[in-house]
Amino acid sequence: MNTHEIKKVLLAGMGPAAAQIAVLLTNSGVEQVDVVSRTKLKSREITAKITKSEFPMLQGKASISELDTEMTRLNDDWDTIIYCTPNSAYADLTRKLNECDCPHLKRIILLSPGIGDNALVKRLLHKKADVISLSTYFAATKWQDYETLTTITKNVKNKIYLGSSEGKVSDSILMLKKIFTQVGIHAEVTENALTSESRSITTYVHPPFFMNSFALNEIFFGSGPYKSMYKVYPEGPLTPQVTRDMVLLWKEITELLSTFGVNPLELIRFLNDDNYPVPEYLLPRELIDGFMTMSQKEQEYALFVRYTGLLIDPFSSPDQNGHYFDFSRVPLNRIFKQGEDWIIPRIPLEDYMKVKRLVMLGEALEMEMPTAQRLTQTFEKYVSQAKLKNISTIDLEHMYNQLIQETALIYQQLHQRGIGV
């Protein structure tokens, strides 16, 4: 099996991650990269830069062969389609894809899915294709210059997870694993897509950090100096209550996924070993290795230690004043005006939608998820309060209807496949 089996690719969406993917695929020998994007692009040439020289396959150039705002107007001879949009667009993308012939389509890759998105796409898809879920996008990539489609990637994950609608023996998933190995990223193939989708750090971290009253008040009504995403109160939302909610949410999601035969995620090992570690003198190995058998209070303490240990980058070098890199000073973005509309930042809007869908899936299985329910209700309260102040952001009723339809499709697909139901 060689990577050149991916020859003609359509990228749905053109954000920084999609641009980075285009360069990676070009360096892997892909012949054609087409793009469908809601916004019109001023360039067809992509440049990817990287700050770490050990990942040469992530830097270079790529050319967009065909470009349009409508998928149906493109020459649909792709063997691979990669969804590079927020997961809230997956259903509409798949319905639009059904209008294309795509006679050579072999696989659809979901770059940043939520739990259940593979089942959703598979349920809606009218074509025979392997649907592959990445646990998460594999790097931290931003636009350096959007006009010229130039990106900069500063960090690359050590490990990601891959799951296929066809199981572990999928030819497409093994080929994708080989590409990531060539990049220098360890890609672990999971038993099914639901497992890989559950291995995303944002699922467990973002809701407790950014769907509480402190964070949401800053996001919707903040003024003056910005708060920071990962600092301790009052500079940011981190409190013992946040790590308590993180433990409770993790337990609720674990119980929900166990219904579908997904093995539990070892939360602190996943956060520390697969993502960013904390020195052992702050977080001893026995706290990581024994996390699953600890009491809830001990688990909350271990997580609080981890996040206070990352207020600065413990592996950075201090400056002449003894100050380490301020790792946690990431601005907590507020709602902003775009034309006549107020826009909620992707954090926490996308996190709300993913957790709300899990709550609905729990309800379908007659499982209570009180922490997830409370976090989503807090978000909804702030949306409603903003509306009372003539700050109209999203239509909660429309979003609710969309999510309940998606949940029904996910449940039907999982039930049909016999995954634990």
N, C-alpha and C positions, 0 to 999 in steps of 0.2 A: 504494500500500500504506500503510495507516495502523495505528497501534498498537492501535486499538480492535478489531481482529480477535481479539485476546486478550480474551475477555469473561468466561469462567467458568473459574476456576483452582482446582486442588487443590494445596495445599502438603503434601507428605509430610514430616513432622517440624516441630517448632516450637522451634528454637534461635534465637539472636540473628540469624543470617543470614536465616532464614525470615521473621522479623518485619520485618526491613529490606526484604526482597523484597515483602512484603505491602503496605507503605506505598508503595514505588516503583510497584507495579502499580496501586494505587488512584489515585495521582497521574497515572498514564498513561491512566486512563479505564476500567480493568477494572471490570466490574459486580459480580462475585461472587468472593469468596475463601473457600474452604473449607479446613479443616485436618484431617488425620488425624495423631494424636500418641499415642505409647505412654503418655505421662503426662497426667493430667487437668489441664486448665488452669482457673485461677480467674477468668479474665477473657476476654472476647471482643473487647475493645477494645485495639488496639495503638498505641503511641506511639513514634515514632522521632525521636531528636534527633541533631544533627550539629554538630561543632565548627567546621566550615568552611562559611562562608556561600555559597560559590560552587557548592554542590550542593543547591539548594532542592528538587529532586525526591526527595531522600532523606530529607526531614523531613516530619513531619505525622502523620496518624492513619489507621488502617484498621480495619475491622470484620470479624470472622470471621462468615460467614453460617451455615455448618454446621460442626459440630465433633464428632468421635468418635474413639474409640481403634481402631475397625475400619473400614477403607475400604469394605467391602461393605455397611455399614449406611447409607452416605451416598447422596444422590441423585446418580447418576453422569452428570450432563449436562455435564461439563467439556470444554472444547476444549483445555485445557493442563494438564499435570501437571508439577510441579517437584519433583524429588527433593532434599530439603534435609537428608538424613541422611548419616552417614558412608557411604562407598561399599561397605562390607562388608554393608550392608543392601539394596543394589540388587537382588540376585537375589530375595530374599524379597519385596520390594516388587513386583517385576514379576510374580511368581507370584500374588500377591494381586490385582494389577490384572487379571490374566487372568480372575479370577472375576467381574469387573464387566462390564457391557455396554458402557458408554462409547460410545454411538452417534455422538457428535460429536467424539471425540478426534482432534486433529490433530497434537499434538506433545508430546513428553516432554523436559524440560530437566534435564540433570544439572549440579548446581551446583558440586560439587567432586569430579569423577571422578578415578580413577587411570587409568593407561594401559591401554586395552583395555575399559573399562567400557561404552563405547558399543556395542561389538561384543557384549558380554555381554548387555546389555539387549535389543538388537535380536534376538539369537538366542533369548532366552526369550519375547519378546513375541508374543502371538497376534493382535495387532491391527495395522492399517495406520496407522502414525504415524511422523512424522519425529522421530528422536532426536538431540538437540543437546547437545554437550558444551561447557561453558565450560572454559577452561584452569584457572581457579581462581575462587573467590569474589572479588568485586571490591572488597572493603573490609575494614577492621578494625573489627568490630562486637562489642560486649559488652552484657550485660544491665546496665542501671542499676538496674532493679527488676523481678525476674522475676514477682513476684505480680501486678503491674499490666501486665506485658508491655511494659515501657518499655526501649528500647535506646539506646545512645549509639555513634555511629560517629565515630572520630577520624581515620582515614586512608582515602583512596580511591585505588585504583590508577589510574595514568595510562593503562594499556593492558591489555587482556585479549584472548584469542583465542577464536574460536567455530568449532566444526566440526560438520558435520551428517552423519548417515547417508545423506543424499540428495545430498551434494556441495555445491559452492559456490553453485549456482543455486537452492537451497532457498528458497522464499518465506518460510518461518518464520524462517530464519536472517537473512535480509535485514531482516525486520520487527524481530527482536530487536536487530540492529545499530543500527537507527534509534532504538530506545528508549535504548540505551546512549549514543548520540550526543547525545540530548536531555539525558541526565544530565550529560554532560561527560566521558565515558570513551571513549577510542578503542578500538573493537572491530574487530580484524582477522579477517576470515573466511579460514580455512585450506582447503586442498584437500580434507581429510577430517577426520573426528573424531579419528583417531589422532594427527594432527599437533597439534591443539589440546590434546589430553590430555597431550602431551609437553612442553607449554610451561607447566609448573607449577614454581615455584621450589622447593617443598618436595621434589619428586622427587629433586633433585640435592643439596640442602643438608641436609635433616633426617637421612638415614641416616648420612653420615659424621660429623655433629656429635653425634648422639644414640644411635647404635648401636655405640659403642666402649666399651671396658672402663671408662674413667673415668666417662663419663656414666651407663652402666647400673649401675655400682656405687652411684652417687649416687641414681639413680631407685629401685633395689630395696632398698638397705641403708643409705642415707644417714641421718645424724643431725646434730643441731646446726645451725649456720648453713647456709642453702641456698647451693648453687653457682648460678652464672649461666649461662644458655644459650649466650651468645655471647662470653664473656670468655676471655682467654688463661689457660692452665694456670698456677697451680693454682686460680684463681678460677672457671674454666670449662674446657670441653673443647678450646678452640682450640689446636692445635699444628700444626707442619708436616705431621705424619702425617694430620691431618684434611683439609687442603687437598690432600694427595697422593691420599687416598681419594676426594675429590670429583672430581678429574681422572680417576682410573681408572674410577670409577662412571659418570661422564658418557660416557667413551669406550665402555664396555660397553653402556650403554643406546643410544648412538648407533648402534653396530654392529647391535644387535638391531633397532632401528627401521628401519634402512636396508634390512633384509630385506623390510619392508612398504612400501618406497618413500617413507619419511619423510625429508625433508631434514634435515641436521645442525643442531642448535641451537648458535648461537654463544654459548657459555656466559657468558663474562664481559661481552659486550655485552648479553645478556639480563638478567643480574644488575644491571648498572649502569644501562643505558638504560631498560629496561622496569620496573625495580623501584626500588632506591634508589641514587642516584649517590654517587660519592666525588669530592672535588675533584681537578682535573687535576694539581695539584702533588703529590698523593699517588699517583694512578694516571694517569700520562700517557696521552693519547689513543692514542699509538702502541702501548702495551701492549694496549689494547682492540682497536684495528683489526688488529693483527698476531697476535692470540691464536691463531687457527686454524693458523697456520704455525709457531708457536713449538715449541721442544723441550718435552718433558714437564716438565722441571725449571723452565723459564721460566714455563710455565703455572701450576705449583704456586706459584711465587713471586708471580706476579700476583694469584692468589686470596688468598694470605696477606696481601699488602699491602692488598687490598680489605677483608678482615675486620678487620685491625688498624686500618684507617682508619675503621671504623665502631664502634670501642669507645666512642667518644663521637659525638654527632651533630655532624659538622663544620660544619653549616649553622645550628646553634643559636647563641644569644648567650651569652657567658660571664656568670656571676654576679659579685658584687662581689669574690669570691676568685679569679676567673679560671677557675672550673670550668664546663665545658660540660655539656650534658644527657647523662646517663649512659645512652646508647642501648642498651648491651649488658647492663645489669643487669636481665635478665628471669629470674625464678626458674626453675630446672630442677625441675619438679614431681616428687614422689615417689609411689610407690604409696600408696593409701589404703584404709581399711576402709569398706565400705558394707554394713551388716548383717553377715552372716557371710562375705562375700566380700571379697577384696582386689582392687582395681581398678588396672590399669595405665593411666596417663594416655594420652590420645589421641596425644600425642607421647611415646613413639615407637611405640605399638601400631599405629596406622593406617599409619605409615611402614613398619613391618615387613611388614605384610600386603601392601602395594603392591609392595615390593621382592621379597618371596618369590614373588609371582605372576609377576613378570618373570623371576626365576630359573627358574621352572617353564616359562615360555614359551620361554626360551632352551634348556632341556633338550629341549623338544618339537621345536625346530629344530636340535638337536645343536650348540648354540653354548655355549661355556663363558663364565661370568661370575664369575670367581674373587673379585673384590672384593665384588660383591653377595652372593655365596655366603658369604664370610667374615663380612660384617656381619650377615646373618641368622642365621648359626650362633652368633655372639657373643650376640645377643639370646636365642636359644633356650637357650644355656648358662646365662644368668642366670635365666630362667624356671625351669629345672630346679634350679638351686642354691637358689632361693627355696622351691621345693617341698620340698627336703630339710630346710629349716628350718621346715616346716609353714606356709609362706606360699604358699597355693595361689591362683594368679591365673587363668590360662587353661588350657584343655585343648589342648595343642599338637597332639595327634593329630586331634582334631575339627577344629581350624582347618586343619591340613594337608589333610584330606580335602575340606573346603569349598573351599580354594584350588585344589586339583588339579581339582576338578569345574569351577570357574569357568574355569580355564586351558583345559581341553578345549573348553568352549563358545566361548571367545574365539577359539581357534585355528580351530575349525570355521567360525565366522562369517567370519573374515578370509579363510580359504581359499575359502569359497563366493563371497565378493565378489571374489575374485581380486586382493586387495591385496598384491602383491609376493610371494606364496607360490608 
